């Protein structure tokens, strides 16, 4: 992490920096984040660090153990199921209610093109960013800022489990996105909903299967 310049809002900047550090996949579930470590890394006092960590705990990205530090949360399979079920409900609502402007449809097409290019180049970081951007563009087209905020948090929590399983859905996601965009371009909302539902359920089932196999391997090991 880079040291922060003197900011106007230390807590927000600390929160953004720590969150980025987590979502970039630089930690595993046994890694410990302490106020002392983060204070040194970011070059700021412990007070805004503490507030930032509390906010991340509220968002269910970390768990804080008193006098020990903060750790990544490990999602149980039933939590993953609940999050994907909620995501499915929200994302199908998104494609049903999004304002389908020509500029939105053009951007979705361009995003899909970039996804395929990043996938072909095996550029994981940019592929994941573009995948998230695709869904964010659709959500923002609803004009519902609360929905966008909830979806962002769901995506972040899900990423705690998906960050080590990139290959599970990366090869199939662009085709699913293609079906969603084609249906929206034809203004066939029912087909768009079905395509989105199929997309979310497919990723959920693959991730749950991966987590189940991982638990079995840990038990045997």
N, C-alpha and C positions, 0 to 999 in steps of 0.2 A: 504494500500500500504506500502511496505517496503522501508525504506530509502536507497538511492543508495550509493554505495561506490564511492570513487573518480574515475571518469571515464575519458576516453580519448575523448569521444565525448558526452558532456552533453545533447545537443539537441536531438541526436538520442536516447539516453537512456531514456530521459524524454518522448519523443514521444512514444517509445515502451511501457513504463510503463503505461502511460495514456491511450493508445490505448487498452492495455490488460485489464485495469480497466473498460473501457467502454464495451468491448466485452464480459466480464465475466458477464455482466448484473447487475452490482452493482448500477447502476443509473437508475432513471426513468426520464421521460421527463421534470419534473418540478425541478429536481435537478440542482443546479448551481455549476459550477466549476470555482473557482477564482484563479488568479495567487498566491495570498497569501496562500490559502489553499494548493495548489499543491506544492508550495515552501516549506511549513512546512512539508508536508507529505513526500516529496522526499529528503528533506535536501539539496536543491540546490537553487541558486539564481533565480530571476524571469525572467531574460533574456532568458535562454534556455527554460523555461516553455512557455514564450510568443511565441517563434519560433515554439515550438512543437504544440501549440494550433493552430497557423496559418496553419501549415501543415495539421493538422486534419480537419480544416475547408476547406482547398483546396480539401481534399479527401471526403468532403461532409458528414463527420461523426458527426460534431458539427456545431452549429451556434454561432457566437460570437456577443454579444450585447455590444457596447461601454459603459464602466464604470459600467457594470453589471456583466459580466462574460460569460462563455460558457455553452451552453445547448445542449443536444442531439437533433439531427434533428428528426422531425416527418415526415415520408414519406406519401405523399398523395397517394391515390389509383392509380392515373395516373402515378406517379413516380414509384411505385411498378411495374406497368404493363410495363413501359419502360425498367426498369432494368431487369425484367425477359425475355422480348423479346430479349434484347441484350445478356443475359446469354444463352438463347436457341441457338441463332445464333453461339455464340462462342463455347459452349459445343458440339454442333453437329459437328462443324468443328474439334474439338479436337478428337472425336472418329473416324472421317474420316481420320485424318492425323497422329495420334499418332504412334510412332514406337513400334510395338507389340513384344517386346522381351519376352522370357520365364520368365525372372525375373520380368518384369512388370505384366504379367498375374498371376504369383504366388503371388505377393504382393497384387494385387487386390482381389484375392481369400481369402488371409489371412485377409485383411481389412474387407471384407464382413463377415467373420467368427467372427471377433471382434465386428463388429457392432451388430450382432445378440445377442452376449453374453452380451454386454452392455445394449441393449434394454431389454433383459430378466431380467437383474438385476436392471432395472430402474435407471441406472447410466447415468444421463442426460449429465453431463459434458464430460465424456469420449466418450459417443455416438456421441455427436456433433463434438468433435475433430476428431473422426474417420471418420465421414461423410465428413467433410472438407478434411481430408487427402486423402480419396478415389478420390475426384475430383482433388485435387492437383497433385496426382500421374499421373493421366491421362493427365492433362495439361502439366506437365513437360516433358512428353514423346513426346510432339511435338517438343521440343527443341527451342520453341519460348518464350523467356523471357518476351517480351513485352505483349504477350497474357496472360501469367501467372500473370503478374502484374495487368493487367486490370481486369481479372477474380477475383483476390483476392480482389480488391477494390469493385467490384460488390457484392461479397459475404458479405463483411463487411457492406456495406450499407443495403443490404437486411436483415442482421441480426438485424439491429435496429428495424425492424418490426417483425421479427420472434422470437426474444429472449423470448417473453412472450407467444408464441404459439407453443411450442415444440411438443405437442401432435397432431398437425395438420397433419404432414406427417411422423412422426417417425416410425409409424407402417407399412407404405407402402414403405418407401424408400429402405429398404434392398431387397425387392422383385424386385423393379425397377433396383437396382444395379445388382442383380442376372441376370436379362435379358440382361443388358448391357455387363456384363462379359461373359456370355454364347455366345453371338453373336460375341464378339471379339475373344474368344477362337476358334470359328469356322471360323474366318476371314470373317465374314459376316458384312461388314461395313454398308450396308443399314439397316440391322436389328438393329445394334448398334445405328445408328442415330435415327431410329424410337423409340427405347426404351428410349434413352436420351431425345428426344423431348417430349415423353409422360410423363417422369419423371418430367421435368421442368414445363410443362404445368399443371400437376396435383398439384404440390406444389403451383404454382401461383394462380390457381383457388381457392384452399382452403384458402390461405392467404387473397386473396381479399374478399372472403366471410366472413372471420373472421373480417377483418377490417371494412367491411360494417356493420356487426352486432354490433361491438364495437361503431361505430359512432352513430348508432341508439340508443344504450343504453345510451350513454353520453347525447344525445339530450333529451331523455325521462327523464333522471335523473336530 
